[in-house]
Amino acid sequence: MKFRSFHLISLNQGKSGFTLVEMLVVIAVLGLLAGVSMGAYQKTMAKASLGSEIGAAKNLIQAYQSASIESGGRFLPGKDPTATGVKNANGQIITTSWISSRYPFRLAPYFNYQMDGTILVNRNESQLLKIMVSSGINYDYGLSVFPAMGINRYLVGGNIFPSGVVQYSEECVQSMAQADQSVIVFVSAGNPDIDGYEYVTAPMGPGGQWSSAKWSKGVDAGNYGYVDGRYNGKAVCAFLDGSVKVLSMDELRDMRLWSRKAALENNPNYQPK
């Protein structure tokens, strides 16, 4: 009985390995794919971050409206050192007025103390924790000073001095009865250390005017009333009527967005008295 003999033939017989040019092409293609993937990832994350802050803005303005209804139509002042019985997220009464006076903890009962996703948004909690380690500040103090969104307290709600005297500019909307024009209440805020600050000021004041220089990435938000265009030159804004908009820093120079009086006079360059 005869057996056929089989010869194993190498698949690579007669062929050489990758040439240097081929290897370079492969590396270039892999690099291109990695770059595309990273770009897509960054865009997805940016969109998610923007969505998170839009959600926070909606929570804040709904809480602000609820607080106003409960107080008979009177808008919550941006700062009130006379406030008593203000509690932190753990239900403990805050005993230091420079913490309890700012808006975050006084507004917190109206969003059930859900600080994550309302006061703390995206990366500003990790930034706050870093500042706590380096500066030794109290966590509640940090929450009160560095919420992701600042309040337009000079033109909506006003301020109350320790003596109990209420500080308003002529343009300040104090109650629902005066809210015939919808203006900004909360907006993305920041300073060099963290994506957040307790209050913001309008382009023409009061409380300080914006720099005339065009906004650019990495600039100190303090030069623009603490408004932070962290979303490619845009900021999230919550209005008295409950609407939330994403507006560019150029658009936000329009005083009609900030001041009831500017809106009534239809004057984008209005200067508060």
Solvent accessible surface area in square Angstrom, and as a share of the most:
residue,aa,sasa,rsa
1,M,212,0.95
2,K,196,0.83
3,F,170,0.71
4,R,213,0.78
5,S,89,0.57
6,F,175,0.73
7,H,151,0.68
8,L,184,0.91
9,I,133,0.67
10,S,68,0.44
11,L,167,0.83
12,N,111,0.57
13,Q,128,0.57
14,G,84,0.81
15,K,154,0.65
16,S,103,0.67
17,G,64,0.62
18,F,149,0.62
19,T,71,0.41
20,L,134,0.67
21,V,104,0.60
22,E,78,0.35
23,M,86,0.38
24,L,100,0.50
25,V,82,0.47
26,V,66,0.38
27,I,102,0.52
28,A,65,0.51
29,V,74,0.43
30,L,108,0.54
31,G,44,0.43
32,L,122,0.61
33,L,102,0.51
34,A,62,0.48
35,G,45,0.43
36,V,95,0.54
37,S,71,0.46
38,M,106,0.48
39,G,26,0.25
40,A,55,0.43
41,Y,128,0.49
42,Q,106,0.47
43,K,153,0.65
44,T,85,0.49
45,M,93,0.41
46,A,52,0.41
47,K,154,0.65
48,A,57,0.44
49,S,31,0.20
50,L,46,0.23
51,G,41,0.39
52,S,51,0.33
53,E,1,0.01
54,I,46,0.23
55,G,29,0.28
56,A,0,0.00
57,A,0,0.00
58,K,99,0.42
59,N,62,0.32
60,L,1,0.00
61,I,1,0.00
62,Q,110,0.49
63,A,2,0.01
64,Y,0,0.00
65,Q,52,0.23
66,S,50,0.32
67,A,6,0.04
68,S,0,0.00
69,I,120,0.61
70,E,129,0.58
71,S,63,0.41
72,G,75,0.72
73,G,10,0.09
74,R,69,0.25
75,F,7,0.03
76,L,26,0.13
77,P,15,0.09
78,G,1,0.01
79,K,57,0.24
80,D,18,0.10
81,P,30,0.19
82,T,61,0.35
83,A,27,0.21
84,T,125,0.73
85,G,47,0.45
86,V,14,0.08
87,K,87,0.37
88,N,10,0.05
89,A,51,0.39
90,N,127,0.65
91,G,45,0.43
92,Q,114,0.51
93,I,104,0.53
94,I,21,0.10
95,T,129,0.75
96,T,44,0.26
97,S,53,0.34
98,W,145,0.51
99,I,12,0.06
100,S,7,0.04
101,S,1,0.01
102,R,22,0.08
103,Y,1,0.00
104,P,0,0.00
105,F,1,0.00
106,R,24,0.09
107,L,0,0.00
108,A,0,0.00
109,P,64,0.40
110,Y,69,0.26
111,F,19,0.08
112,N,114,0.58
113,Y,60,0.23
114,Q,115,0.51
115,M,14,0.06
116,D,100,0.52
117,G,35,0.33
118,T,2,0.01
119,I,1,0.00
120,L,11,0.05
121,V,5,0.03
122,N,70,0.36
123,R,147,0.54
124,N,0,0.00
125,E,58,0.26
126,S,71,0.46
127,Q,35,0.16
128,L,1,0.00
129,L,85,0.42
130,K,154,0.65
131,I,25,0.13
132,M,49,0.22
133,V,134,0.77
134,S,92,0.59
135,S,74,0.48
136,G,65,0.62
137,I,40,0.20
138,N,88,0.45
139,Y,70,0.27
140,D,28,0.15
141,Y,64,0.24
142,G,0,0.00
143,L,4,0.02
144,S,0,0.00
145,V,12,0.07
146,F,26,0.11
147,P,0,0.00
148,A,1,0.01
149,M,0,0.00
150,G,0,0.00
151,I,0,0.00
152,N,1,0.00
153,R,20,0.07
154,Y,45,0.17
155,L,1,0.00
156,V,0,0.00
157,G,0,0.00
158,G,1,0.01
159,N,12,0.06
160,I,25,0.13
161,F,93,0.39
162,P,111,0.70
163,S,92,0.59
164,G,36,0.35
165,V,90,0.52
166,V,60,0.34
167,Q,68,0.30
168,Y,66,0.25
169,S,22,0.14
170,E,121,0.54
171,E,2,0.01
172,C,5,0.03
173,V,0,0.00
174,Q,56,0.25
175,S,27,0.18
176,M,80,0.36
177,A,101,0.78
178,Q,59,0.26
179,A,38,0.30
180,D,85,0.44
181,Q,62,0.28
182,S,44,0.29
183,V,0,0.00
184,I,0,0.00
185,V,0,0.00
186,F,0,0.00
187,V,0,0.00
188,S,0,0.00
189,A,0,0.00
190,G,1,0.01
191,N,27,0.14
192,P,103,0.65
193,D,97,0.50
194,I,4,0.02
195,D,18,0.09
196,G,0,0.00
197,Y,40,0.15
198,E,12,0.05
199,Y,34,0.13
200,V,0,0.00
201,T,4,0.02
202,A,1,0.01
203,P,5,0.03
204,M,52,0.23
205,G,2,0.02
206,P,35,0.22
207,G,49,0.47
208,G,40,0.39
209,Q,114,0.51
210,W,20,0.07
211,S,38,0.25
212,S,113,0.73
213,A,58,0.45
214,K,149,0.63
215,W,40,0.14
216,S,64,0.41
217,K,187,0.79
218,G,79,0.76
219,V,49,0.28
220,D,58,0.30
221,A,5,0.04
222,G,30,0.29
223,N,69,0.35
224,Y,3,0.01
225,G,6,0.06
226,Y,59,0.22
227,V,0,0.00
228,D,21,0.11
229,G,0,0.00
230,R,57,0.21
231,Y,28,0.11
232,N,150,0.77
233,G,14,0.13
234,K,92,0.39
235,A,0,0.00
236,V,0,0.00
237,C,0,0.00
238,A,0,0.00
239,F,7,0.03
240,L,15,0.08
241,D,93,0.48
242,G,29,0.28
243,S,38,0.25
244,V,33,0.19
245,K,96,0.41
246,V,47,0.27
247,L,24,0.12
248,S,26,0.17
249,M,7,0.03
250,D,79,0.41
251,E,88,0.39
252,L,0,0.00
253,R,75,0.27
254,D,30,0.16
255,M,0,0.00
256,R,81,0.30
257,L,39,0.19
258,W,0,0.00
259,S,0,0.00
260,R,58,0.21
261,K,57,0.24
262,A,0,0.00
263,A,22,0.17
264,L,87,0.43
265,E,96,0.43
266,N,103,0.53
267,N,54,0.28
268,P,47,0.29
269,N,112,0.58
270,Y,17,0.06
271,Q,107,0.48
272,P,22,0.14
273,K,164,0.69
